[in-house]
Amino acid sequence: MNEMEMKARANHRNGNNCSASLAMAFAEKLGMSEAEAKSFVPAPRSIDGKCGGYLSVVAMLEKLGIDKTKEYEQMFLEKNGSLFCKELIARRSGTGRTCNDIVGEAAAMLDSLL
């Protein structure tokens, strides 16, 4: 587990939503405070019911001017099978996977793209 994944998972365990947890972990790389980063990213499910782990990373890639949104989307879909919270929750039933796992994996994916 890399440093960014650990930070994002810790933020999520401390009560932050998935989107904010990721942004807070990458705040320094965004040139923002954690509070600024947290308010910068879209809320989970705020765009067509999509996962905050997806929405947050897309917003950060755009902010950083990195044209890898399609690459990230493919990575996310390969790992999770969907971009939508409702479907992700249904898919993980009985698997032991949690939203915290998705947050950590999204952080690791973003870190690999940077």
ROVEX-898624 format. One line per 10 residues: number of its first residue (from 1); their letters; for each residue x, y, z of N, C-alpha, C, O. Coordinates in steps of 0.02 Angstrom, whole numbers, always signed. Layout:
NUM) A) X,Y,Z,X,Y,Z,X,Y,Z,X,Y,Z | ...
END
This chain:
1) MNEMEMKARA) +43,-59,+0,+0,+0,+0,+45,+62,+0,+88,+69,+43 | +34,+108,-49,+76,+167,-51,+51,+222,-4,-3,+217,+25 | +90,+274,+2,+75,+328,+49,+9,+362,+35,-30,+376,+80 | -5,+376,-29,-67,+411,-47,-128,+367,-31,-180,+392,-9 | -121,+302,-43,-176,+256,-26,-188,+256,+49,-245,+258,+71 | -135,+254,+88,-143,+254,+161,-176,+318,+185,-219,+317,+228 | -155,+375,+157,-185,+440,+177,-259,+442,+160,-300,+462,+201 | -276,+423,+99,-346,+425,+78,-389,+378,+120,-444,+397,+142 | -364,+318,+133,-402,+271,+175,-411,+299,+246,-465,+292,+275 | -359,+329,+273,-364,+358,+341,-415,+415,+342,-454,+420,+389
11) NHRNGNNCSA) -414,+458,+292,-463,+512,+288,-534,+484,+287,-579,+511,+319 | -544,+431,+249,-610,+400,+244,-631,+368,+310,-688,+375,+332 | -584,+334,+342,-599,+303,+407,-616,+357,+460,-652,+343,+507 | -589,+417,+450,-601,+471,+498,-666,+509,+484,-677,+563,+513 | -708,+483,+440,-775,+510,+431,-785,+554,+370,-839,+581,+360 | -734,+562,+329,-742,+602,+268,-773,+558,+213,-763,+498,+212 | -810,+589,+168,-839,+550,+114,-783,+530,+66,-727,+554,+71 | -799,+485,+20,-748,+457,-24,-715,+510,-67,-654,+510,-74 | -753,+556,-94,-726,+608,-137,-679,+654,-98,-623,+667,-121 | -701,+678,-41,-660,+722,+1,-597,+686,+26,-544,+716,+30
21) SLAMAFAEKL) -604,+623,+43,-547,+585,+69,-490,+583,+19,-431,+590,+37 | -507,+573,-44,-456,+572,-96,-425,+641,-107,-364,+648,-110 | -467,+692,-111,-442,+761,-122,-396,+783,-65,-345,+814,-77 | -415,+767,-4,-374,+786,+53,-305,+752,+50,-254,+782,+67 | -304,+690,+28,-241,+653,+23,-194,+686,-29,-133,+685,-21 | -223,+713,-82,-184,+743,-137,-181,+819,-133,-159,+851,-181 | -202,+849,-78,-205,+922,-72,-139,+955,-89,-137,+1004,-126 | -85,+930,-62,-20,+960,-74,-2,+960,-148,+23,+1009,-175 | -16,+904,-181,-2,+899,-253,-46,+945,-294,-28,+966,-349 | -105,+962,-267,-151,+1009,-300,-133,+1081,-285,-161,+1127,-316
31) GMSEAEAKSF) -88,+1092,-238,-70,+1160,-217,-124,+1193,-175,-134,+1253,-178 | -159,+1152,-136,-215,+1176,-95,-207,+1151,-24,-169,+1104,-10 | -243,+1183,+21,-248,+1156,+89,-297,+1097,+86,-332,+1089,+36 | -299,+1057,+138,-346,+1001,+140,-418,+1027,+136,-460,+997,+102 | -432,+1082,+171,-500,+1111,+170,-519,+1134,+100,-575,+1123,+79 | -472,+1166,+65,-486,+1189,-3,-498,+1129,-49,-544,+1129,-90 | -456,+1079,-43,-462,+1019,-85,-529,+984,-73,-562,+962,-119 | -547,+980,-10,-609,+946,+10,-669,+980,-21,-717,+946,-41 | -668,+1047,-25,-726,+1083,-52,-723,+1089,-128,-773,+1106,-160 | -666,+1076,-158,-656,+1082,-230,-688,+1025,-270,-714,+1036,-325
41) VPAPRSIDGK) -687,+964,-243,-711,+905,-280,-786,+896,-274,-816,+916,-224 | -817,+864,-324,-889,+852,-321,-906,+801,-266,-866,+757,-250 | -965,+808,-239,-988,+761,-187,-1004,+694,-220,-1022,+691,-279 | -999,+640,-182,-1017,+574,-208,-1090,+575,-234,-1134,+605,-203 | -1101,+542,-289,-1167,+535,-321,-1194,+601,-348,-1251,+602,-371 | -1156,+656,-345,-1182,+721,-366,-1187,+728,-442,-1223,+771,-467 | -1152,+686,-478,-1155,+687,-551,-1179,+619,-575,-1140,+571,-579 | -1242,+614,-592,-1273,+553,-619,-1266,+492,-573,-1269,+436,-598 | -1257,+502,-509,-1252,+446,-462,-1185,+411,-463,-1178,+355,-437 | -1134,+443,-492,-1068,+412,-496,-1031,+414,-429,-1041,+458,-388
51) CGGYLSVVAM) -987,+365,-421,-947,+356,-360,-902,+417,-350,-872,+443,-397 | -897,+439,-288,-852,+494,-271,-779,+477,-284,-740,+522,-299 | -761,+414,-280,-693,+393,-295,-676,+404,-368,-618,+417,-385 | -725,+400,-410,-716,+414,-481,-718,+490,-493,-672,+518,-524 | -770,+523,-468,-779,+594,-481,-721,+636,-455,-699,+683,-488 | -697,+620,-396,-643,+658,-365,-580,+654,-407,-548,+705,-419 | -562,+595,-428,-500,+586,-467,-506,+622,-534,-457,+653,-556 | -563,+619,-566,-573,+654,-629,-564,+729,-619,-530,+762,-659 | -594,+756,-567,-588,+828,-552,-515,+847,-539,-492,+900,-561 | -478,+805,-503,-408,+820,-489,-365,+816,-551,-321,+858,-561
61) LEKLGIDKTK) -377,+767,-594,-340,+762,-657,-351,+825,-699,-304,+852,-727 | -414,+847,-702,-430,+907,-740,-395,+968,-710,-367,+1009,-747 | -398,+975,-644,-366,+1031,-610,-291,+1033,-624,-263,+1087,-632 | -260,+976,-625,-188,+971,-637,-170,+975,-711,-111,+977,-729 | -220,+978,-754,-208,+982,-826,-180,+919,-856,-143,+921,-905 | -197,+862,-826,-173,+797,-849,-229,+763,-888,-282,+748,-860 | -217,+749,-951,-267,+721,-995,-266,+644,-991,-247,+610,-1039 | -287,+618,-933,-288,+545,-925,-355,+521,-897,-358,+468,-865 | -407,+560,-908,-473,+542,-882,-497,+476,-910,-522,+433,-873 | -491,+466,-975,-514,+404,-1006,-473,+345,-980,-500,+291,-968
71) EYEQMFLEKN) -408,+355,-971,-365,+302,-944,-387,+284,-873,-391,+225,-855 | -401,+335,-833,-424,+322,-765,-492,+286,-765,-502,+239,-727 | -536,+309,-807,-602,+277,-811,-596,+203,-827,-630,+162,-797 | -553,+187,-874,-542,+117,-892,-513,+77,-833,-535,+21,-820 | -465,+106,-799,-435,+73,-740,-489,+60,-687,-493,+6,-659 | -530,+111,-674,-582,+107,-623,-632,+53,-641,-652,+12,-599 | -654,+53,-704,-702,+3,-727,-674,-68,-725,-709,-115,-705 | -611,-76,-744,-580,-143,-741,-578,-169,-670,-588,-229,-658 | -565,-125,-622,-560,-145,-552,-629,-156,-520,-638,-202,-480 | -677,-112,-537,-740,-110,-501,-802,-130,-541,-854,-146,-511
81) GSLFCKELIA) -798,-129,-606,-855,-151,-647,-909,-99,-658,-955,-112,-697 | -905,-42,-626,-955,+10,-633,-928,+76,-607,-880,+78,-569 | -959,+131,-629,-942,+198,-603,-994,+222,-553,-985,+274,-521 | -1048,+185,-546,-1106,+208,-508,-1110,+178,-437,-1104,+118,-428 | -1119,+223,-389,-1121,+202,-318,-1170,+144,-306,-1152,+94,-275 | -1229,+152,-332,-1281,+101,-320,-1258,+33,-344,-1268,-17,-310 | -1228,+31,-403,-1204,-33,-430,-1144,-59,-393,-1137,-119,-382 | -1099,-14,-372,-1040,-35,-335,-1059,-66,-268,-1031,-117,-248 | -1108,-36,-235,-1131,-63,-171,-1162,-132,-181,-1150,-177,-142 | -1203,-139,-233,-1235,-204,-247,-1182,-257,-265,-1188,-314,-243
91) RRSGTGRTCN) -1132,-238,-303,-1080,-286,-325,-1037,-310,-267,-1012,-367,-268 | -1027,-269,-217,-982,-289,-164,-1016,-332,-110,-982,-358,-65 | -1080,-339,-114,-1117,-379,-66,-1087,-449,-62,-1082,-485,-112 | -1067,-468,-3,-1039,-534,+9,-966,-542,-10,-938,-596,-3 | -935,-488,-34,-865,-493,-56,-815,-471,-2,-756,-487,-5 | -840,-434,+47,-795,-407,+99,-765,-340,+78,-731,-308,+118 | -777,-319,+15,-751,-254,-8,-794,-198,+21,-854,-205,+31 | -761,-142,+34,-795,-84,+62,-781,-22,+20,-739,-23,-25 | -815,+32,+36,-800,+96,+3,-728,+117,+19,-696,+148,-23 | -704,+100,+77,-635,+116,+95,-586,+82,+47,-534,+111,+31
101) DIVGEAAAML) -602,+22,+25,-559,-12,-25,-559,+27,-90,-506,+35,-121 | -617,+50,-112,-621,+88,-174,-582,+153,-167,-546,+173,-214 | -588,+187,-111,-550,+249,-99,-475,+236,-103,-439,+273,-137 | -452,+184,-70,-381,+169,-71,-356,+151,-140,-303,+174,-162 | -395,+111,-176,-375,+92,-244,-376,+151,-291,-333,+157,-335 | -425,+196,-283,-428,+256,-325,-366,+300,-312,-339,+329,-359 | -345,+305,-250,-285,+344,-233,-224,+314,-266,-182,+351,-293 | -218,+249,-263,-161,+216,-294,-162,+225,-370,-109,+234,-401 | -221,+222,-400,-227,+232,-472,-207,+303,-492,-168,+313,-539 | -232,+352,-455,-214,+422,-469,-139,+432,-461,-107,+463,-504
111) DSLL) -112,+406,-408,-40,+413,-396,+0,+384,-454,+51,+412,-474 | -23,+328,-482,+13,+297,-538,+7,+339,-601,+51,+335,-645 | -46,+379,-608,-55,+420,-667,-16,+486,-663,-5,+519,-715 | +3,+506,-603,+37,+570,-595,+110,+568,-614,+145,+618,-610
END
